[in-house]
Amino acid sequence: MIKKILAYIRLMRPLNLFQGGIAVLVTGTLMDHFPDWTLILFAIGIVWCFTGAGNALNDYCDAEIDQINRPERPIPQGIISRKAALVYAIGLFIAGSLLSLPLLMPLLMVIISVALVMLVSYSLYFKVRPFWGNLMVSLILGMAFLFAATVFGDIRKGIPPFFLAFGFNLIREIVKDIQDMEGDRVVNARTIPLSIGIPSTRMLIFSLTVMLMVGALIPYFFEIYGNFYLLVLIFAVEFPLVYFLYSLSQDSSVENCGRLSSLLKADIFFGLLAIFLGKY
């Protein structure tokens, strides 16, 4: 019983939930007045429900691919059936929608509706389309900041972190495509590396990373964030990105791309730290 409960938690991707919760909290600190904790908990609960639902639906759709690329996940291991994962995803979507009802306002309804459409269409259609799937999931992850900022009363505060999160996740998703080439090839998924080859994919990643590194400096030069943002950004975010580019240029194997994907995920948290400290 405990094993199955833990499997359902794993289906939601706890690290992604943690990242979503941190995103909400960081957005709260960017407000002129820190939001009421009840509002924060509602926002975190909604983000967790929709994030978990999207991940469960993704595992339902990717059951065949995950037999090769992610055999450690609950469905390939046989702990949870595909049908159970689908029911779980639907339940989480409903729970997130119900939690949203007390907070609904026109702009928030638009953000939630767009996020729901993207979550479902990504797993069912866009995931196997070159670049579109990467673009879609990156937009979804970045929208957590727009959602939280809208709940807290000022969507403008969520725009800079939205773009930073979007850029980080877009690069990471393309790196993961290199890592997952074997399984994607089995189901004829038309991901970027399978469509244009690894050398061209590396060039695309290099271009996007340079754009991210330059773009991340803009909030500082426009005095949106302060000196602490710049310090953390340079030493904890941009230096690791330089190493990331060097390592990928030397080794684009499955093993190294998996390691670099984890590096990027860790770097996202330092990016959130930079945003948090940027207010001071």
C-alpha positions in Angstrom: 0.0 0.0 0.0 2.8 2.4 1.0 4.6 1.5 -2.2 1.6 2.4 -4.3 1.0 5.7 -2.5 4.7 6.7 -3.1 4.3 5.7 -6.7 1.3 8.1 -7.1 3.5 10.9 -5.5 6.3 10.1 -7.9 3.8 10.3 -10.8 3.3 14.0 -9.9 7.1 14.6 -10.0 7.9 15.9 -6.5 10.8 18.0 -7.7 8.6 19.8 -10.2 6.0 20.4 -7.4 8.8 21.8 -5.2 9.9 24.1 -8.0 6.3 25.2 -8.6 5.8 26.0 -4.9 9.0 27.9 -4.8 7.9 29.9 -7.9 4.7 30.9 -6.1 6.6 31.9 -3.0 9.2 33.9 -4.9 6.4 35.7 -6.8 4.9 36.6 -3.5 8.1 38.2 -2.3 8.1 40.4 -5.5 4.8 42.0 -4.6 4.7 45.5 -2.9 3.1 43.8 0.1 3.6 40.1 0.8 0.3 38.2 0.2 -1.8 36.6 2.8 -0.7 33.0 3.6 -4.2 31.7 2.8 -3.9 33.1 -0.7 -0.4 31.6 -1.1 -1.5 28.2 0.0 -4.4 28.3 -2.5 -2.0 29.3 -5.3 0.4 26.5 -4.4 -2.3 23.9 -4.2 -3.6 24.9 -7.6 -0.1 24.8 -9.2 0.5 21.4 -7.6 -2.8 20.0 -8.8 -2.3 21.1 -12.4 1.4 20.3 -12.5 0.7 16.8 -11.1 -2.2 16.3 -13.5 0.0 17.2 -16.5 2.8 14.9 -15.4 0.4 12.0 -14.8 -1.2 12.5 -18.2 2.2 12.7 -19.8 3.2 9.3 -18.2 -0.1 7.9 -19.5 0.6 9.0 -23.0 4.3 8.1 -22.9 3.9 4.6 -21.4 5.6 2.9 -24.5 8.4 5.4 -24.7 9.1 5.2 -21.0 9.7 1.5 -21.2 12.9 2.5 -22.9 13.7 6.0 -21.7 12.3 6.0 -18.1 11.9 2.3 -16.9 12.1 3.5 -13.3 8.8 5.3 -13.5 5.6 3.8 -11.9 3.9 2.7 -15.1 6.8 0.9 -16.7 7.5 -0.7 -13.3 3.9 -2.1 -13.2 3.1 -0.4 -9.9 0.4 1.8 -11.5 -1.6 1.0 -14.6 -2.1 3.4 -17.5 -5.8 3.6 -16.8 -5.2 4.4 -13.1 -2.7 7.2 -14.2 -5.4 8.6 -16.5 -8.0 8.6 -13.7 -5.5 10.2 -11.4 -4.7 12.9 -13.9 -8.4 13.7 -14.4 -8.9 13.8 -10.6 -6.1 16.3 -10.2 -7.4 18.5 -13.0 -10.8 18.6 -11.3 -9.2 19.3 -7.9 -7.2 22.2 -9.3 -10.3 23.6 -11.0 -12.3 23.4 -7.8 -9.5 25.1 -5.8 -9.5 27.9 -8.4 -13.2 28.8 -7.9 -12.8 31.1 -4.9 -10.0 33.1 -6.7 -11.6 33.5 -10.2 -11.3 36.8 -12.0 -11.3 37.4 -15.7 -7.6 37.5 -16.3 -7.0 34.5 -14.0 -9.7 32.5 -15.9 -7.8 33.2 -19.2 -4.4 32.1 -17.7 -5.9 28.9 -16.2 -7.8 28.1 -19.4 -4.8 28.6 -21.6 -2.6 26.5 -19.2 -5.2 23.6 -19.2 -5.4 23.6 -23.0 -1.7 23.5 -23.3 -1.2 20.8 -20.7 -3.6 18.5 -22.4 -2.6 19.3 -26.0 1.1 18.9 -25.2 0.7 15.3 -24.0 -1.8 14.3 -26.7 -0.4 16.1 -29.7 2.5 18.5 -29.5 5.0 16.4 -27.5 6.1 14.5 -30.6 6.3 17.6 -32.9 9.7 19.1 -33.3 10.2 22.3 -31.2 6.5 22.8 -30.6 6.4 20.3 -27.8 9.5 21.9 -26.2 7.9 25.4 -26.6 4.6 24.3 -25.1 6.0 22.7 -22.0 8.3 25.7 -21.4 5.4 28.1 -21.7 3.4 26.0 -19.2 6.2 26.0 -16.6 6.8 29.7 -17.0 3.1 30.5 -16.6 3.3 29.5 -12.9 4.8 33.0 -12.3 2.1 34.8 -14.4 -0.6 32.8 -12.5 0.8 33.6 -9.1 1.4 37.2 -9.9 -2.2 37.5 -11.1 -3.5 35.9 -7.9 -1.5 38.3 -5.8 -2.8 41.3 -7.7 -0.1 42.4 -10.1 0.7 40.3 -13.2 3.5 42.7 -14.2 5.7 41.3 -11.3 5.5 37.9 -12.9 6.7 38.9 -16.4 10.5 38.9 -15.9 10.6 35.5 -14.1 8.2 34.1 -16.7 10.7 34.8 -19.5 13.7 33.5 -17.4 11.9 30.3 -16.5 10.7 29.9 -20.1 14.2 30.2 -21.5 15.8 27.8 -19.0 13.1 25.1 -19.5 13.2 25.4 -23.3 16.9 24.7 -23.3 16.5 21.8 -20.8 13.7 20.3 -22.9 15.8 20.2 -26.0 18.7 18.6 -24.0 16.3 16.0 -22.7 15.3 15.2 -26.4 18.9 14.3 -27.1 18.8 12.1 -23.9 15.6 10.4 -25.0 16.4 9.8 -28.7 16.4 6.0 -28.4 12.9 5.7 -27.1 11.6 8.5 -29.3 13.0 6.8 -32.4 11.0 3.6 -31.5 7.6 5.5 -31.6 8.7 7.7 -34.6 8.5 10.9 -32.5 9.8 13.9 -34.6 11.8 15.6 -31.9 14.4 18.2 -32.8 17.5 16.0 -32.7 15.8 13.3 -34.7 14.7 15.9 -37.2 17.8 17.9 -37.7 20.6 15.8 -36.1 22.7 16.3 -33.0 25.2 18.8 -34.4 22.5 21.2 -35.5 20.6 20.7 -32.2 23.8 21.6 -30.3 24.0 24.8 -32.3 20.4 25.6 -31.5 21.0 25.0 -27.8 24.1 27.2 -27.9 22.2 30.0 -29.6 19.3 29.8 -27.1 21.7 29.7 -24.1 23.5 32.8 -25.2 20.2 34.6 -25.7 19.2 33.5 -22.2 22.4 34.6 -20.7 22.2 38.1 -22.3 18.4 38.4 -21.7 18.8 37.5 -18.0 20.9 40.7 -17.6 18.0 42.9 -18.8 16.1 43.1 -15.5 19.2 44.4 -13.8 20.0 47.1 -16.4 16.4 48.2 -16.4 16.6 48.4 -12.6 13.8 45.9 -12.1 16.2 43.9 -9.8 19.1 45.0 -7.8 22.8 44.2 -7.2 22.2 40.9 -5.4 20.3 39.7 -8.5 23.3 40.4 -10.6 25.8 38.8 -8.3 23.8 35.5 -7.9 23.0 35.5 -11.6 26.6 35.8 -12.7 28.2 33.4 -10.2 25.5 30.8 -9.7 23.6 30.9 -13.0 25.8 32.2 -15.9 29.0 30.5 -14.9 27.3 27.1 -14.8 25.7 27.8 -18.2 29.2 28.4 -19.6 30.3 25.1 -18.3 27.1 23.5 -19.6 27.9 24.7 -23.1 31.4 23.5 -22.9 30.4 20.1 -21.7 27.7 19.6 -24.3 30.1 20.6 -27.1 32.5 17.9 -25.9 30.1 15.1 -25.1 26.4 14.8 -26.3 26.0 11.2 -25.1 22.8 10.1 -23.4 24.6 9.9 -20.0 26.1 13.4 -20.2 22.8 14.9 -21.5 21.1 13.4 -18.5 23.7 14.9 -16.2 23.4 18.3 -17.9 19.7 18.2 -17.7 20.0 17.8 -13.9 22.5 20.7 -13.9 20.0 22.9 -15.7 17.2 22.0 -13.2 19.5 22.9 -10.3 20.4 26.1 -12.1 16.8 27.1 -12.3 16.6 27.1 -8.5 19.6 29.5 -8.4 17.8 31.6 -10.9 14.8 31.8 -8.6 17.2 32.7 -5.7 18.6 35.5 -7.9 15.0 36.8 -8.5 14.2 36.6 -4.8 17.3 38.5 -3.8 16.8 41.0 -6.7 14.3 42.9 -4.7 16.9 43.9 -2.2 
